[in-house]
């Protein structure tokens, strides 16, 4: 049987009709560069001779300091690497528990030019350099870390669910943790409790949107959104975990309509996340994603009241500088609002590029902006 072909489609598309460096001005007179993404590269995975069926199971990616792109295929426990021009470099990894092998990768990140895979089955961090296995480290805890993010030299931040103090109506606490270079926990910051209602067929009926915890970092700060349907709040910590400030904005609870609940279930089922059941999800989170752009602005992608067809797919963003709201606007010709509201894409702002992994379709797009 022939090996799987990874089809690279490179396109250069001019999307905006105006200069991408146009600025938006706020009521206070401060202006910020507007986000006008332009597609630079698309990478898609297909099964040979069945190009209408996506073969790969891509949920994670990372980018090294040379802008090489690494895509984790959970189906085969392989990592595929490409340069920024879409040229295939090679692959590494294999399914198993031996050196350079992993079975259940639940996170994946780049530390400079070292690619690191967190294998939850064996509680190891596997390190690869130049597409070759270097070593692995056994962690002294068994908690599932997610969104492991370098925040400085030899330090990381991550999200995890602490189930050590299970209460009658709660299954645990979502936490922000600070980690050293060996991923030892330095500090733990409790964010919110994950609640459950009565069990359905022995499975807790959860509000899965509680597991979505947006955060972003810059050279000195960590921004983390309150996972809430009732309020819009962003807490700001320094890299040692000290709370420095809190951003608040007026917000009203926004109910998910039937079509949105159905869409959430469709995404969860199609990407095999959380059992394909939205459980108690009835209202939208106020904030769906946070990013720091190349200009130093904090971008908060938020839910809005979508009362008509014109608004339902729009992507709304708030621009902050120095903890102050500069302007709220709509990002055109990019992803849809639902892509950040649910669980069907992973996005990273790296230097002057935006990387968007479409989990449903196993496709990575790279944008200039």
N, C-alpha and C positions, 0 to 999 in steps of 0.2 A: 504493500500500500504506500502510495506516495506521501511524502511529508506534507504537512499543512503549509499552504502558501499564505504569506502575509502580504496583502495587496496595499501598496502605498499610492495614495492619490495626492499629488501636490498641486495646489491651485493658488493663484494669486488673484484675489477678487477685491476690487475697490467697492466698498459698500456705501460709504457716506457721500453725500453730494457736496458737503462743505469740508473745509480743512479740519482734520482730526484734532488739531490743537486749539480749536475754538474754546473759549472760556465761558463759564456760567457765573453770573454775579448774584450774590445774595443781597438781602435787604440791608445788611450792615456795610455794603460796599466792597466786601472781600470777594474775589473771584477765584474759581478753581477750574483747572482744565477738565473739560467734559470727556466722558468715556465714550469713544467712538471705535469700537473694535472692528478690525479688518482681518478676514481669514487669511492666514499665511500657509497653513499646512493641515491636511486631514489624513489620519492613519486609520484604516479600517481592517478588520480581520474577517476572513471568509473561509468556509470549508471548500476545498478544491472540488470543482465540478458541481458545486451547489451554491452558487454565488448569491442566491436569494436567502440562504440560511446562514446566519452568523454563528460561527463555531466557537469563538473565544469567549471566555468568561472573565472579562476585565472589570475589576472593581477598584483597583488602586494603581497609581502611577507616581513617579517622582522624577525630578530633574536635577542633574548634578551641576557643578560649577562651570563645566564646559558646555552646558545646555544640551547634553545628551539626554534622551528621553528613555525611561524604563517603564515598561508595562508589565504588570503582574497578571498572568493567566492562572486563575484559581483552578481551572479545570485540569490542568496538567502540572501545576506547581512549577511553572517555568517563568523566567523573566526574559522578556524580549527587549533588546536595546536598539535605538535609532539615533542618528545625529539630527541636528535641527533642520537639515534639508530633506529629511524623510528617508535617508539611506539606511538600510538594515545593517547593523553592526554584528549582531550575534545574539545568542541566548545562553542562559545558564540556569541551574536549578533542576530539581527533579522531585517526584513524589516519593516520600519515604522519611526515615528518621536517621539516616546516616549523614556523614559529612557533606555539606552542600545540598542536603535534601530537606524538604519540609512538607507537611501534610495539611495544615490548617492555618494559613497565613491570615491574620486579622488586621495587620497594618504593615506599612511599607514606606520607607522614607530614605532620603539621601542626606548624609552628613558629609559635606564637601563632595568628594568624588567616591566615597564609599557608599554602596547600596546596602541597606539593612532591611531584613525581613523578620518580622515578629511571628514566629510559629507558636501558636497557642497550644497545639497538641503536645509539643515537647518542652514548652516553656523556655524556648531559646530565642536569642537574637542572632541571626546568621548574617555575616558580613562578607560582601563580595567587592572586589576591586579589579578594574579592567576585565570584567566579565569572568573572573576566576574567584573561586571560594577562598577566603582568607582564614576565617575561624568562626567559631560560634561561642556564645556566652550563655550559660544557664542562669536564669533569673531566680532570685530567692523568694519569689512570690508567684502567685498563680492568678493574678487579676487580669482581666482583658483590657489592655490599653488600646486607645483609639486616637487617631489624629496626632501621632507623635510628631512634634514640630521643634526643630532647632531654634533656640531663642538667644543664643550667644555661644561663645567659645566653651565647649564642653558642658553645655546645659540644654535641657529639653523641657517642653511642656506637653501634657497629654490629658485626655479625658478618660475617666474610667468609672464604672459602676461599682460601688462598694456594697456588697451584700452581707457584710459581717454583722450588721445590726438589723436583722430583719424584724420588722414589727408586724402587728396583726393586719394592718391595712396598707403596709408599704413593703416593697421588696428591696429597698436599699436607697442609697444616696448617689446622685451624680456628683463627681468631684473633678476639680482641676488639680493636677499634680505637677510639681516641679521635680525634675530628675537630673542626676549628675551624668557624667560621661559614660558610666557603667549602667545607666538606667536605674540606679538606686533612688528611692523616693526621698527627696529632701524636705518637701513640704506638701501638705494636702489641704485644699480649700474646698469646703462643702458648698455646693451650688444649690441643689434642690432635691427633694425626695421624689422617687418614682412610686406612684400609687397604683393600687390594683382594686378592682371591684370583684364581684363573685367570679369564681372560676367557671369556664365553659369547657366541658369535657375534660376536666382536670388541668386545663391550661389557664393561667391568670389572664384576665381580660385587661390588657394594658392600653394606655394612651401612648402610642408609639412615637408621637411627636415630642414626648418628653425626653426621648433619647437623642434628639437633635440639638446639639449644644454648639452654636457658632462661636468661634474665637479667632483672633488675628493677633499678630505680633509685629513690632518694629524693633529698632535697635535697643530700646530701653523699656518698652511697655508691653503689657498683655491686655488686650481688649476682649471681654467675654460677655456675650449677650445673656440676659435673663430669659430662660425658656418659660415663656408665659403667654397666655391668651388674654390677660387682663391689663398688662402694662408693658411699656416700651422702656427698657433700661439696659444700659451698658456699663459694666463695672470695669475700672481701669486699675491694674496692678503693675508694680514694677517687677523686674525679673527675680526679685527675692520673695515675691508674694505679698508685698505690703500694698494694701488698698490705698490708691492715691486720689481717686475721684470717681464720680458716678454721673453718667449722662442720662438724663430723663427727658421724655417727650410725651406729649399728650397722645393717648391712644384709646380706642374703644374696641371691645371684643368683637371679632368678626367670625361669623359662623360659616363653617364649610357647607356648601350646598350639596345636594345629592350627587350631582355630576362630579364634584371634586372628591367626595368620599369614594365614589366608584373608581375614579382615576387613581387615587391613592392605593386602593386595593389592587388595581391592575398593575401598578408599578411594583408593589411589594411582591406580588405573585410572579411577575415577569422577571424580576431580578433575584428572586428567591431570598428575600430579606424578611426577617421577623415573621416567617410563616405565612406571609401574604394576607395578613388580616390587620385592619387598621384599629380594631378594638374600640377604645373610647374616644378616638379622635373626632371631635365635633367642631372645634374652633381652630382658627389659624394661629400659629405663633406670631407674635408681633414682629420679630426679627428672624429672618431665614438664613442669613449669611453675613459675615463680616470679612473685609479685606483691607489691607493697606496698599495703596497703589504706589507707583514709582515717584509720584510727586509728594508723598507723605500724607496724603488725605486718607482718612478713615471712611470707607464706603460701607454703608449699612443697607442691605437689600431687605425690604420689608413688605409685609402684607398690606393690602389696601382693600377697600370695599369695591369689589368688582360687580357692579349692578347691571352691566350690559355687556354685549359681545365685544364691543370696542375695547373695553378695559381688561377683559378676563385673562389675556395672555401677556399683558404688558409687564415689563420689569422695572419696578420702582426702586430708586436708590436715594439715600440721604448722604450728603457729603459733609464731613466734619473736619475741621482743622483746629488744633489746640483745644479740643473738647467742645468746640462751639459748632452748632449747626450752621452751615453756610448756605446750602440750597438743597431742595428736594426736586427730583426730576425723573424722567423716564429714559432708560437706555434703549435706543433703537437698534434694530438689525443685529440682535445678539440672541441669547437664549430667552426662553419664555419664563414668566414669573413662577409657574408651577415647577420648573426644573429645580429651583432652589427651595421651594416650599416643601417638597417631598424628599425622596431619597434616590432619585434617578440620575444624579450627576455628581461628579467631584470636580472642584475648581481650585486652581492655585494661581496666584499672582506671583510670578518669579521675574525679578528685574523688569524689563520692558515688555514682557509678554504675558498673556493669559492662556492657561492651559485648561481645557474643559473636556473631561471624560464623560461621554454619554454611556452610562452603565447599561441601559436598556438595549442599546444597539452596538455595544462594544466598539465604540468609535472615539478617537481622540482628535480634538481640533485645537490648533494653536492660533492665537490672534495677536496681531500688533494692536497697540492702542495709544 
